[in-house]
Amino acid sequence: MYQIKSEQIIECSLEEAWSFFSSPKNLSSITPSSMDFKIRTDLIDDMYEGMIIKYTVRPLLNIPMTWVTEISHIKENSFFVDEQRMGPYKMWHHEHHFYPHEKGVRMVDIVSYSLPFGFIGKIAHWMFVRKKLEGIFKFREEAVIRIFPSKSER
């Protein structure tokens, strides 16, 4: 089992942050275009517990993969969890937390995951999976800065 944690301060209200991040329709705007991320589910604006979302994504060697996640837990303006139901990981549990902060919102992502294929999965993690995930979160951090610029840049 592996875990990645990402933290970012966003200069906006808790309601603005929640509105943006809790809408699955916004996910593609914070995902690197190189992953060719496409939502295949007709979505409504508001997420709900039990919501199933189907995507295609090209995480490695430009090979398309189907990824299905379920929104398993929600506490409005506080956190939500998405869990893989079908996809490239043996297990994927992604927590999205939102906390009030003096500058706006402190957003914390915690991804717990494991890979298939035993020892080969461990080697793949060491060689490229972790770096790829860290790169996705770095891209996401930069995209969030563009979407929610600091008040001094507005």
BELKAVEN-V246533 format. One record per residue. N is the residue number from 0. SS is DSSP state (2 for helix, 1 for strand, 0 for the rest). PHI is phi in whole degrees, -180 to 180 (none if undefined). Layout:
BEGIN
n = (N | N)
ss = (SS | SS)
phi = (PHI | PHI)
END
This chain:
BEGIN
n = (0 | 1 | 2 | 3 | 4 | 5 | 6 | 7 | 8 | 9 | 10 | 11 | 12 | 13 | 14 | 15 | 16 | 17 | 18 | 19 | 20 | 21 | 22 | 23 | 24 | 25 | 26 | 27 | 28 | 29 | 30 | 31 | 32 | 33 | 34 | 35 | 36 | 37 | 38 | 39 | 40 | 41 | 42 | 43 | 44 | 45 | 46 | 47 | 48 | 49 | 50 | 51 | 52 | 53 | 54 | 55 | 56 | 57 | 58 | 59 | 60 | 61 | 62 | 63 | 64 | 65 | 66 | 67 | 68 | 69 | 70 | 71 | 72 | 73 | 74 | 75 | 76 | 77 | 78 | 79 | 80 | 81 | 82 | 83 | 84 | 85 | 86 | 87 | 88 | 89 | 90 | 91 | 92 | 93 | 94 | 95 | 96 | 97 | 98 | 99 | 100 | 101 | 102 | 103 | 104 | 105 | 106 | 107 | 108 | 109 | 110 | 111 | 112 | 113 | 114 | 115 | 116 | 117 | 118 | 119 | 120 | 121 | 122 | 123 | 124 | 125 | 126 | 127 | 128 | 129 | 130 | 131 | 132 | 133 | 134 | 135 | 136 | 137 | 138 | 139 | 140 | 141 | 142 | 143 | 144 | 145 | 146 | 147 | 148 | 149 | 150 | 151 | 152 | 153)
ss = (0 | 1 | 1 | 1 | 1 | 1 | 1 | 1 | 1 | 1 | 0 | 0 | 0 | 2 | 2 | 2 | 2 | 2 | 2 | 2 | 2 | 0 | 0 | 2 | 2 | 2 | 2 | 2 | 2 | 2 | 0 | 0 | 2 | 2 | 2 | 0 | 0 | 1 | 1 | 0 | 0 | 0 | 0 | 0 | 0 | 0 | 0 | 0 | 0 | 0 | 0 | 1 | 1 | 1 | 1 | 1 | 1 | 0 | 0 | 0 | 0 | 0 | 0 | 0 | 1 | 1 | 1 | 1 | 1 | 1 | 1 | 1 | 1 | 1 | 1 | 0 | 0 | 0 | 1 | 1 | 1 | 1 | 1 | 1 | 1 | 1 | 0 | 0 | 0 | 0 | 1 | 1 | 1 | 1 | 1 | 1 | 1 | 1 | 1 | 1 | 1 | 0 | 0 | 1 | 1 | 1 | 1 | 1 | 1 | 1 | 1 | 1 | 1 | 1 | 0 | 0 | 0 | 2 | 2 | 2 | 2 | 2 | 2 | 2 | 2 | 2 | 2 | 2 | 2 | 2 | 2 | 2 | 2 | 2 | 2 | 2 | 2 | 2 | 2 | 2 | 2 | 2 | 2 | 2 | 2 | 2 | 2 | 0 | 0 | 0 | 2 | 2 | 2 | 0)
phi = (none | -123 | -148 | -124 | -124 | -132 | -135 | -152 | -95 | -118 | -86 | -161 | -77 | -59 | -65 | -64 | -62 | -60 | -58 | -72 | -76 | -87 | -98 | -57 | -63 | -89 | -61 | -65 | -74 | -119 | -118 | -55 | -62 | -62 | -86 | 48 | -73 | -136 | -81 | -108 | -107 | -71 | -111 | -98 | -69 | -96 | -79 | -146 | -62 | 94 | -63 | -106 | -126 | -109 | -129 | -118 | -150 | -121 | -77 | -148 | 54 | 59 | -89 | -71 | -132 | -91 | -130 | -120 | -123 | -123 | -79 | -96 | -146 | -144 | -130 | -52 | 61 | -133 | -163 | -148 | -129 | -115 | -128 | -68 | -108 | -154 | 162 | -77 | -101 | -71 | -150 | -144 | -135 | -117 | -97 | -118 | -114 | -131 | -125 | -60 | -143 | -58 | -98 | 147 | -136 | -100 | -104 | -125 | -110 | -128 | -113 | -109 | -154 | -139 | -109 | -77 | 75 | 51 | -61 | -64 | -62 | -64 | -65 | -60 | -62 | -64 | -78 | -152 | -64 | -60 | -61 | -63 | -64 | -62 | -65 | -64 | -68 | -65 | -59 | -60 | -60 | -67 | -64 | -64 | -63 | -69 | -73 | -122 | -64 | -63 | -60 | -71 | -94 | -82)
END
